[in-house]
Amino acid sequence: MSTPIVECIPNFSEARRPEVIEAIMAAVRSVSGVTLLDRHSDLDHNRTVLTFVGSPEEVEEAAYRAIARAAELINLDEHQGEHPRIGATDVVPFVPIRGISMAECVLIARRLGQRVGETLGIPVYLYEAAATRPERVNLENIRRGQYEALKEEIGVLPERDPDFGPKKVGPAGATVIGARQPLVAFNVYLTTDDVSIAKKIAKAVRHSSGGLRYVKALGLLVEGRAQVSMNLTNFRSTPIARVVEMIRREAARYGTAIHHSELVGLIPQEALIEAARWYTQLDQFEPDQILEQRLAAAQQEASSQASMDFLDALAEGTPAPGGGSAAAYAGAAGAALAAMVARLTLGKKKYANVEAQMYGLLERAESLRASLTAAIQRDAEAFSAVMTALKLPKDTPEEEAARQKAIEEATLNAARVPLDTARMAVEVMELAAQAATLGNLNAISDGATGAALARAALTGAGYNVRINVAGLADPSAGEPLLAEIRQLEAQANEIEARVRQQLIERGGMPQL
């Protein structure tokens, strides 16, 4: 499984001051590993939507920095715009993209909400999948009356109390944070400036007033045209084509038509494919007929083959990859199993009290898996460096001296690389032990297997450290490495005993 990716699409109540948006974007970019994919600013709405992705930890930090920067630069008491809002950073949704569950995104939202409330003094409301109350699932309920009404009601009406932060608002207003599935933000412009028509059409198409399921809509005046502004919260159940055609028919009723439409932010490819299938009546069409999709599938298949390619290379009669690479491979497999147990635990009511530990475990396990996977190649490269040093010229005393120095340095490095693997293997063992102790009972054997694989990684790495240290001309240079390996093995013995005990106590396994 590849590194987990989370999408964040924060909405900021500013579009008319480019320098403010640039400062907020800089805050996002300041987090290494986060990729800013898109910016959409609307002057009439006076609102900017950013889209960025990255690992869960990176995206959470970027969202916090953006919220903090927006609070410094945006004053809601001075803000005017067509779009409803209650905060400088109005809404911050997290969307699971790859290798992460909705339950994990809920944990991100709640953790960020608490941090924003406590450190920035901004009231935070949780919505959608992260909501703590049924009436707060829908954003519209939280944003009722906008910033102006919230200022009057917060701290007075109990139903307006935030989930985190103070029961009062400052110039930055309040922020709504949550987790949801991908949605399509979609606006349709009409060939009229009569906003009352847009409002009537919005009422006809939105679900809350009897229209299409999974459609939220408002009628606005934007750029001199009547606009139907929408969020399509489930494009699979209510596709874009169906929404557009209903708007077209409703507009005709009032003697107007669709002028053009626009996307706010990004859209899943699947949504456009379905629209194309509908309008072109390609009833027999299959997504894998798209060139780019077929190419991506082929590349994924090639990636899946990489593991088998490594095993084939390991079986060949060549010195590298060898035992050190195999040890790193085993450690990565152990980390993958620890991550698997964490994912099988998150979101289960029975294990709600260990969600925080499981999320932390998952993050670290995935980080170790990536590092151990990289160590597979590093170990092979370290061995190759030794072979290269052995082939250096030795015809003169100077060349021989330089050769011996290069051999010594390469050999010492060839011992240090598996020592890194050994350190990570013991950490994986500890994570696997936690998974077996706290995680989903149905996956206890998977956690134990992860610990066993990590122990095998430690053993293999230890062999490689010792054999390379034995090859040093100066054995004293390798003594600290040997001492650390012995210490790691002692730690591993203690962890292994704990895992066995958990198998007996929680798993009902007979005494080993």
C-alpha positions in Angstrom: 0.0 0.0 0.0 1.3 3.5 -0.9 1.6 6.4 1.5 -1.8 7.7 2.8 -3.1 10.8 1.0 -5.6 13.3 2.5 -7.2 16.2 0.7 -8.1 19.5 2.4 -10.3 22.1 0.8 -10.5 25.1 3.1 -12.7 28.1 2.2 -11.5 31.6 3.2 -13.6 34.7 3.3 -11.4 36.8 1.1 -10.8 37.1 -2.7 -10.5 40.9 -3.3 -7.0 41.3 -1.7 -4.6 39.1 -3.6 -1.8 39.7 -1.1 -3.9 38.1 1.7 -4.6 35.0 -0.4 -0.9 34.8 -1.3 0.0 34.9 2.4 -2.4 32.1 3.2 -1.1 30.1 0.3 2.4 30.6 1.6 1.4 29.3 5.0 0.2 26.1 3.3 3.3 25.8 1.2 5.5 26.2 4.3 4.8 22.6 5.3 7.1 20.2 3.5 5.4 17.5 1.6 2.1 19.3 1.1 1.1 20.0 -2.6 -1.2 22.9 -3.3 -3.2 21.8 -6.2 -5.7 24.6 -6.9 -6.9 28.0 -6.0 -10.3 29.4 -6.9 -11.2 33.0 -6.0 -14.6 34.6 -6.7 -14.8 38.4 -6.3 -18.6 38.6 -5.9 -18.6 35.8 -3.3 -15.4 37.4 -1.8 -14.3 33.9 -1.1 -11.3 31.7 -2.0 -11.1 27.9 -2.0 -7.8 26.2 -1.8 -7.1 22.5 -2.5 -4.0 20.8 -1.1 -3.0 17.2 -0.5 -0.3 15.3 1.4 0.1 12.8 4.2 -2.3 13.2 7.1 0.2 14.8 9.5 1.4 17.2 6.9 -2.1 18.3 5.7 -3.3 18.8 9.3 -0.3 21.1 10.0 -0.8 23.0 6.8 -4.5 23.5 7.6 -3.6 24.9 11.0 -1.1 27.3 9.6 -3.5 28.6 7.0 -6.2 29.1 9.6 -3.8 31.0 11.9 -2.7 33.2 9.0 -6.2 33.9 7.9 -7.2 34.9 11.4 -4.4 37.5 11.4 -5.4 39.0 8.0 -9.2 38.8 7.7 -11.7 40.8 9.7 -15.2 39.5 9.5 -16.6 42.8 10.8 -15.4 44.4 7.5 -16.2 41.5 5.2 -18.9 41.7 2.5 -19.7 39.0 -0.1 -22.5 37.0 -1.7 -21.6 33.7 -0.1 -22.8 32.8 3.4 -19.9 32.7 6.0 -19.2 32.7 9.7 -15.4 32.8 9.7 -12.2 34.1 8.2 -11.5 30.5 7.6 -15.1 29.5 7.0 -15.0 25.7 6.5 -12.2 23.1 6.5 -13.2 19.7 5.2 -10.8 16.7 5.1 -11.4 14.1 2.4 -9.8 10.6 2.3 -8.1 10.0 -1.0 -5.9 7.0 -0.7 -4.8 4.6 2.0 -6.8 6.3 4.7 -10.3 5.8 6.1 -13.1 8.3 6.9 -12.6 7.5 10.6 -9.0 8.6 10.4 -10.1 11.9 8.7 -12.6 12.4 11.5 -9.8 12.1 14.0 -7.8 14.7 12.1 -10.7 17.1 12.1 -11.3 16.7 15.8 -7.7 17.1 16.7 -7.3 20.2 14.5 -10.5 21.6 15.9 -9.3 21.3 19.5 -5.9 22.9 18.6 -7.5 25.8 16.8 -10.0 26.4 19.6 -7.3 26.2 22.4 -4.4 27.9 20.7 -6.0 30.5 18.4 -9.1 31.2 20.5 -11.4 30.6 17.6 -14.8 28.8 18.2 -14.8 25.6 16.2 -17.8 23.6 15.1 -17.5 20.0 13.8 -19.6 19.0 10.8 -20.4 16.1 8.4 -18.8 12.8 9.5 -17.0 14.6 12.4 -20.2 16.1 13.8 -20.8 15.5 17.5 -24.5 16.4 17.2 -27.0 15.3 14.5 -28.1 18.8 13.8 -24.5 19.8 13.0 -24.0 17.3 10.2 -25.3 19.8 7.7 -23.1 22.9 7.3 -26.2 25.1 6.6 -27.5 24.6 10.2 -24.2 25.7 11.7 -24.0 28.7 9.4 -27.6 29.9 10.0 -27.7 33.7 10.1 -24.1 33.9 9.2 -21.4 35.7 11.3 -23.7 38.5 12.3 -26.2 36.2 13.9 -23.5 34.0 15.5 -22.0 37.1 17.2 -25.3 37.7 19.0 -26.3 34.1 19.8 -23.0 32.3 20.8 -22.7 32.2 24.6 -26.4 32.9 24.9 -28.1 30.0 23.2 -26.8 26.6 24.2 -27.3 25.2 20.8 -24.8 27.7 19.5 -22.0 26.6 21.8 -19.0 25.5 19.9 -17.4 22.1 20.1 -14.0 23.7 20.9 -12.8 27.1 21.8 -14.4 30.1 23.5 -18.2 30.9 23.6 -17.6 34.2 21.8 -16.3 35.3 18.4 -13.6 37.8 17.6 -12.9 39.5 14.2 -11.9 36.0 12.8 -15.3 34.6 13.5 -15.7 30.9 13.9 -14.5 27.9 11.8 -16.3 24.8 10.8 -14.1 21.7 10.5 -15.1 18.2 9.4 -14.6 15.1 7.2 -16.6 14.2 4.2 -16.5 12.3 0.9 -15.5 14.1 -2.3 -18.1 16.6 -3.5 -18.4 18.8 -6.6 -18.7 22.5 -6.2 -20.6 23.6 -9.3 -22.1 26.9 -10.4 -24.5 27.5 -13.3 -24.9 31.0 -14.8 -28.1 32.0 -16.5 -28.8 34.3 -19.4 -30.4 36.9 -17.1 -29.6 39.2 -14.3 -32.8 38.5 -12.5 -31.6 36.9 -9.2 -35.1 35.9 -8.2 -35.1 33.4 -11.1 -31.9 31.9 -9.8 -33.4 31.6 -6.3 -36.5 29.9 -7.7 -34.4 27.4 -9.6 -32.1 26.7 -6.6 -35.2 26.0 -4.6 -36.5 23.6 -7.2 -33.2 21.6 -7.5 -32.0 21.5 -3.9 -32.9 18.5 -1.8 -34.0 20.4 1.4 -36.9 22.0 -0.5 -38.0 18.9 -2.5 -35.5 18.8 -5.3 -32.7 16.3 -6.2 -31.1 14.2 -3.5 -27.5 15.2 -2.6 -27.9 18.7 -4.1 -27.4 21.9 -2.0 -28.1 25.1 -3.9 -28.4 28.9 -3.6 -29.5 31.6 -6.0 -27.0 34.5 -6.2 -26.1 37.5 -8.5 -22.5 37.1 -9.6 -20.6 39.1 -12.3 -23.9 40.7 -13.4 -25.6 37.3 -14.0 -28.0 35.2 -12.0 -26.1 32.2 -10.7 -27.3 28.8 -9.2 -24.4 28.0 -6.8 -24.4 24.3 -5.8 -22.6 21.6 -3.9 -23.2 18.1 -5.2 -22.5 15.9 -2.2 -22.8 12.5 -3.9 -22.1 12.8 -7.6 -22.6 9.0 -8.1 -26.2 9.0 -6.9 -27.1 12.4 -8.4 -24.8 12.9 -11.4 -23.9 16.3 -12.9 -25.9 15.7 -16.1 -29.1 15.2 -14.2 -28.6 18.4 -12.3 -27.8 20.5 -15.4 -30.8 19.2 -17.3 -33.1 20.0 -14.5 -31.7 23.5 -14.3 -32.1 23.8 -18.1 -35.8 22.9 -17.9 -36.5 25.1 -14.9 -34.8 28.0 -16.6 -36.9 27.6 -19.8 -40.0 27.9 -17.6 -38.9 31.5 -16.8 -37.9 32.3 -20.4 -34.2 32.1 -19.7 -31.4 29.6 -20.3 -28.0 28.4 -19.2 -25.2 30.7 -20.3 -22.3 28.7 -18.9 -21.2 26.7 -15.9 -18.0 26.6 -13.8 -16.2 24.3 -11.3 -15.0 25.6 -7.9 -11.9 23.7 -7.2 -11.3 20.2 -8.5 -13.6 17.4 -9.6 -13.2 13.6 -9.5 -12.6 12.2 -13.0 -15.4 9.8 -12.5 -18.0 12.6 -12.3 -16.9 14.0 -15.8 -16.8 10.5 -17.3 -20.4 9.9 -16.2 -21.5 13.3 -17.7 -19.8 12.4 -21.0 -21.4 9.0 -21.0 -24.9 10.5 -20.5 -24.6 13.3 -23.1 -23.0 11.2 -25.8 -25.3 8.2 -25.0 -22.3 5.8 -24.8 -24.3 3.1 -23.1 -21.7 0.5 -23.7 -18.8 2.7 -22.6 -16.4 1.4 -19.9 -13.9 3.6 -18.0 -11.0 1.5 -19.0 -11.5 2.6 -22.6 -9.9 5.9 -21.7 -6.3 6.0 -22.7 -5.0 7.6 -19.6 -6.9 5.2 -17.3 -5.5 2.2 -19.2 -2.0 3.6 -18.9 -2.4 4.2 -15.1 -3.6 0.7 -14.7 -0.6 -0.6 -16.5 1.7 1.5 -14.4 0.0 0.2 -11.2 0.4 -3.4 -12.4 4.1 -2.7 -13.0 4.4 -1.3 -9.5 2.7 -4.4 -8.0 5.2 -6.5 -9.9 8.1 -4.7 -8.2 7.8 -6.9 -5.1 8.0 -10.1 -7.1 10.9 -8.6 -9.1 12.7 -8.1 -5.8 12.2 -11.7 -4.8 13.4 -12.8 -8.2 16.5 -10.6 -7.9 17.1 -12.0 -4.5 17.0 -15.5 -5.9 19.5 -14.8 -8.6 23.1 -15.8 -8.3 24.4 -12.3 -7.7 25.8 -10.8 -4.5 23.2 -8.0 -4.3 20.5 -7.7 -3.2 21.3 -10.0 -0.3 20.6 -10.6 3.3 20.6 -7.0 4.4 18.0 -6.1 1.7 15.9 -9.1 2.7 16.0 -8.0 6.3 14.7 -4.5 5.4 12.0 -6.2 3.2 10.8 -8.3 6.2 10.8 -5.2 8.4 8.6 -3.3 5.9 6.2 -6.2 5.8 6.0 -6.2 9.6 5.2 -2.4 9.5 2.5 -3.0 6.9 0.8 -5.5 9.2 0.9 -3.1 12.2 -0.7 -0.5 10.0 -3.3 -3.0 8.8 -4.3 -3.7 12.5 -4.6 0.0 13.2 -6.9 0.5 10.2 -9.1 -2.5 11.2 -9.4 -0.9 14.7 -10.2 2.7 13.8 -13.8 3.6 13.5 -15.0 0.6 15.5 -17.2 1.6 18.5 -15.8 -1.2 20.6 -12.3 0.4 20.3 -13.3 4.1 20.5 -11.1 4.5 23.7 -7.9 3.6 21.8 -8.6 5.6 18.6 -5.9 8.2 19.4 -3.3 5.5 20.0 -4.2 3.7 16.9 -4.0 6.8 14.8 -0.5 7.5 16.1 0.5 3.9 15.6 -0.8 4.0 12.0 1.2 7.2 11.2 4.4 5.8 12.6 4.0 2.4 11.0 3.5 3.9 7.6 6.6 6.1 8.1 8.7 3.1 9.1 7.3 1.1 6.2 8.5 3.8 3.8 11.9 4.0 5.4 12.4 0.2 5.5 11.4 0.0 1.8 14.0 2.5 1.0 16.5 0.6 3.0 16.2 -2.4 0.6 18.0 -0.4 -2.0 20.3 1.3 0.4 21.7 -2.0 1.6 22.3 -3.2 -1.9 24.1 0.1 -2.7 26.2 -0.2 0.4 27.4 -3.6 -0.6 28.1 -2.4 -4.2 30.3 0.4 -2.7 32.4 -2.2 -0.9 32.8 -4.1 -4.2 33.8 -0.9 -6.0 36.4 -0.1 -3.3 37.9 -3.6 -3.7 38.4 -2.9 -7.4 40.4 0.3 -6.9 44.0 0.3 -8.2 46.8 -0.8 -5.9 49.9 -0.6 -8.0 51.6 2.0 -5.9 51.8 2.5 -2.1 49.7 5.6 -2.4 47.1 3.8 -4.4 47.0 0.9 -2.0 46.7 3.3 1.0 43.8 5.1 -0.7 42.2 1.7 -1.6 42.4 0.4 2.0 40.9 3.6 3.3 38.0 3.4 0.8 37.5 -0.3 1.7 37.4 0.5 5.4 34.9 3.4 5.0 32.7 1.4 2.6 32.7 -1.6 5.0 31.9 0.5 8.0 29.0 2.0 6.1 27.8 -1.5 5.0 27.5 -2.2 8.7 25.8 1.0 9.6 23.0 0.5 7.0 21.7 -2.8 8.4 22.1 -1.2 11.9 19.6 1.4 10.8 17.3 -1.4 9.7 17.7 -3.1 13.0 16.7 0.1 14.9 13.6 0.4 12.8 12.8 -3.3 13.1 12.7 -3.0 16.9 10.4 0.0 16.6 8.1 -2.0 14.3 8.1 -4.8 16.9 6.9 -2.3 19.5 4.2 -1.0 17.3 3.1 -4.5 16.4 3.0 -5.3 20.1 0.8 -2.3 20.7 -1.5 -3.5 17.9 -1.7 -6.9 19.4 -2.4 -5.4 22.9 -4.9 -2.7 22.0 -6.1 -3.4 18.5 -9.0 -5.2 16.9 -9.1 -8.7 18.6 -9.9 -10.3 15.2 -6.5 -9.1 13.9 -4.4 -10.1 16.9 -2.6 -12.8 14.9 -1.8 -10.2 12.2 -0.2 -7.9 14.8 1.8 -10.9 16.2 2.9 -11.9 12.7 4.1 -8.3 12.2 6.2 -8.5 15.3 7.6 -11.9 14.1 8.6 -10.4 10.8 10.2 -7.4 12.4 12.1 -9.8 14.7 13.3 -11.7 11.6 14.4 -8.3 10.2 16.4 -7.6 13.3 18.1 -11.0 13.2 19.0 -10.7 9.6 20.2 -7.1 10.0 22.3 -8.2 13.0 24.0 -10.9 11.0 25.0 -8.3 8.4 26.2 -5.8 11.0 28.4 -8.5 12.6 29.9 -9.9 9.3 30.8 -6.4 8.1 32.3 -5.4 11.4 34.4 -8.5 11.3 35.8 -7.4 7.9 37.1 -4.1 9.4 40.9 -3.6 9.7 40.2 -1.7 12.9 37.7 -3.7 14.9 37.4 -1.0 17.5 35.5 1.2 15.0 32.8 -1.4 14.9 32.5 -2.1 18.6 29.8 0.6 19.2 27.7 -1.0 16.4 28.0 -4.4 18.0 27.1 -3.1 21.4 24.0 -1.4 20.0 22.9 -4.6 18.2 23.2 -6.5 21.5 21.0 -3.9 23.2 18.4 -4.0 20.4 18.3 -7.8 20.6 17.6 -7.5 24.4 14.8 -5.1 23.7 13.4 -7.4 21.1 13.4 -10.3 23.5 11.3 -8.3 26.0 8.8 -7.2 23.3 8.5 -10.7 21.9 7.6 -12.0 25.4 4.9 -9.4 25.7 3.4 -10.4 22.3 3.3 -14.0 23.3 1.6 -13.1 26.5 -1.1 -11.1 24.6 -1.7 -14.1 22.3 -2.4 -16.2 25.4 -4.5 -13.6 27.3 -6.4 -12.0 24.5 -6.3 -14.6 21.8 -6.9 -17.6 23.9 -3.9 -19.4 22.4 -2.4 -22.3 24.5 0.8 -21.6 26.4 3.7 -21.6 24.1 
